[in-house]
């Protein structure tokens, strides 16, 4: 969807068409009108007060990731990258989740907590844990990993069929 324009009275007193900004470059954008992001339907974090702490991280991904995937941050020879979290590997705990699909090498934004509204097939009220059979995916408490050296990691609770309220906890290694 294209950004809708508004009419303003400019510095000369003339009526002019104006396109609001989707992101802010800081003080240089002071006094400008903001608009919801055309891709997400939400205000960009750059439009929010500095004291609002949103835990996000932008990193390149070392494999294709899909919207809704839970991600692991890892060190690829000195460069931090995202990859799909996987409960079948001790070093691949979930650190973030993503709301966007990206291909290898593209920068992806990871979110630490909040609403992961890019999932499907959930039952409201079910606790969600990191999957050991579907990298980046989740399983319910009835299906948490029990295999030795797999990890048990709570990710949050489904609040609808397509939403997990994410509260990523530290993993427990199964013995």
C-alpha positions as CSV (number, residue, x, y, z in Angstrom):
1,X,0.0,0.0,0.0
2,X,1.3,3.4,-0.9
3,X,1.8,6.1,1.8
4,X,-1.2,8.5,1.8
5,X,-0.3,12.1,1.4
6,X,-1.7,15.0,3.4
7,X,-2.2,18.7,2.7
8,X,-0.2,21.2,4.7
9,X,0.3,24.9,4.8
10,X,3.9,25.4,4.0
11,X,6.3,28.2,5.2
12,X,5.0,30.5,2.4
13,X,1.4,30.1,3.4
14,X,0.6,27.9,0.4
15,X,-1.2,24.6,0.5
16,X,1.2,21.8,-0.4
17,X,1.0,18.1,-0.6
18,X,3.2,16.3,2.0
19,X,4.3,12.7,2.3
20,X,4.7,11.7,6.0
21,X,7.9,9.7,7.1
22,X,7.8,6.0,8.0
23,X,11.1,6.2,9.9
24,X,12.9,9.0,11.8
25,X,16.5,10.1,11.3
26,X,16.4,11.8,14.7
27,X,16.3,15.6,15.2
28,X,16.5,16.3,11.5
29,X,13.0,14.9,11.3
30,X,11.6,17.0,14.1
31,X,8.3,18.6,13.3
32,X,7.5,16.1,10.5
33,X,4.4,14.0,10.4
34,X,4.8,10.3,11.0
35,X,2.9,7.4,9.4
36,X,2.4,3.7,10.1
37,X,4.9,1.6,8.2
38,X,3.4,0.2,5.0
39,X,4.8,-3.3,5.5
40,X,3.9,-3.8,9.2
41,X,1.1,-1.4,9.9
42,X,2.9,-0.2,13.0
43,X,5.1,2.8,13.9
44,X,8.8,2.1,13.4
45,X,10.8,1.9,16.6
46,X,12.8,5.0,15.3
47,X,9.6,7.0,15.9
48,X,9.4,6.0,19.6
49,X,10.8,7.8,22.6
50,X,14.5,7.0,23.3
51,X,13.7,5.7,26.8
52,X,11.4,3.0,25.3
53,X,13.5,-0.1,25.5
54,X,12.6,-2.6,22.8
55,X,14.9,-5.5,22.6
56,X,15.7,-6.0,18.9
57,X,18.8,-6.9,17.1
58,X,19.6,-6.7,13.4
59,X,22.1,-9.2,12.1
60,X,22.7,-11.1,8.8
61,X,21.3,-14.6,8.7
62,X,23.5,-17.5,7.8
63,X,20.6,-19.5,6.4
64,X,17.1,-18.8,5.1
65,X,14.7,-17.9,7.9
66,X,10.9,-17.6,7.8
67,X,8.6,-15.1,9.7
68,X,7.8,-16.6,13.1
69,X,11.1,-18.6,13.4
70,X,13.0,-18.6,16.7
71,X,16.6,-17.6,16.1
72,X,20.0,-18.3,17.6
73,X,22.8,-15.7,17.7
74,X,26.2,-17.3,16.8
75,X,29.7,-16.2,16.1
76,X,30.8,-16.9,12.5
77,X,34.5,-16.3,12.7
78,X,34.1,-12.9,14.4
79,X,30.8,-11.9,12.8
80,X,27.6,-12.3,14.8
81,X,24.8,-13.9,12.7
82,X,21.4,-15.3,13.1
83,X,20.5,-19.0,12.4
84,X,17.4,-21.0,13.3
85,X,17.3,-22.1,16.9
86,X,17.3,-25.9,17.4
87,X,16.7,-27.8,20.6
88,X,18.6,-30.9,19.3
89,X,21.9,-28.9,19.5
90,X,23.1,-27.5,22.8
91,X,24.7,-24.4,21.1
92,X,21.6,-23.4,19.2
93,X,19.3,-22.1,22.0
94,X,16.7,-19.5,21.0
95,X,17.7,-15.9,21.6
96,X,15.2,-14.0,19.5
97,X,12.4,-14.5,17.0
98,X,11.7,-12.8,13.7
99,X,8.6,-11.4,12.1
100,X,10.1,-11.4,8.6
101,X,11.4,-14.0,6.0
102,X,14.9,-13.5,4.7
103,X,17.4,-15.4,2.7
104,X,21.0,-16.2,3.5
105,X,23.1,-13.1,3.9
106,X,20.2,-10.7,4.3
107,X,19.8,-8.7,7.5
108,X,17.0,-9.8,9.7
109,X,15.5,-8.2,12.8
110,X,15.3,-10.3,15.9
111,X,12.8,-9.6,18.7
112,X,13.5,-10.7,22.2
113,X,10.0,-10.6,23.7
114,X,6.4,-9.5,22.8
115,X,4.0,-10.9,20.3
116,X,5.3,-13.3,17.7
117,X,2.2,-13.0,15.4
118,X,3.8,-14.9,12.4
119,X,3.1,-18.5,13.7
120,X,0.2,-20.8,12.8
121,X,-1.7,-23.7,14.2
122,X,-1.3,-22.8,17.9
123,X,-3.9,-23.4,20.6
124,X,-4.5,-20.4,22.9
125,X,-3.2,-21.2,26.4
126,X,-0.6,-23.8,25.3
127,X,2.9,-23.2,26.5
128,X,5.4,-23.2,23.7
129,X,8.9,-24.7,23.8
130,X,11.8,-24.9,21.3
131,X,11.4,-27.8,18.9
132,X,14.1,-30.4,18.4
133,X,12.6,-31.7,15.2
134,X,11.8,-28.4,13.3
135,X,14.6,-25.8,13.5
136,X,13.1,-22.4,14.4
137,X,9.8,-24.0,15.4
138,X,8.0,-24.7,18.6
139,X,6.3,-27.6,20.3
140,X,3.8,-27.9,23.2
141,X,4.7,-29.0,26.7
142,X,3.5,-32.6,25.8
143,X,6.2,-32.7,23.1
144,X,9.2,-31.1,24.7
145,X,12.6,-32.7,24.0
146,X,13.5,-35.5,26.4
147,X,16.6,-36.8,24.5
148,X,19.9,-36.6,26.3
149,X,21.9,-33.5,25.3
150,X,18.9,-31.8,23.7
151,X,17.6,-28.7,25.3
152,X,14.3,-27.8,27.0
153,X,13.6,-24.1,26.4
154,X,10.4,-22.3,27.3
155,X,9.6,-19.6,24.6
156,X,6.2,-18.3,25.7
157,X,2.4,-19.0,25.6
158,X,0.1,-19.1,22.6
159,X,-2.6,-16.4,23.0
160,X,-4.3,-17.2,19.7
161,X,-3.9,-19.7,16.8
162,X,-1.4,-17.3,15.2
163,X,0.3,-15.6,18.2
164,X,2.8,-16.5,20.8
165,X,3.4,-14.1,23.7
166,X,7.2,-14.6,23.7
167,X,9.1,-14.7,27.0
168,X,12.3,-16.5,26.0
169,X,13.9,-18.3,28.9
170,X,17.4,-19.8,29.3
171,X,17.5,-23.5,28.2
172,X,18.0,-26.5,30.3
173,X,20.2,-29.3,28.9
174,X,18.6,-32.7,29.2
175,X,20.8,-35.2,31.0
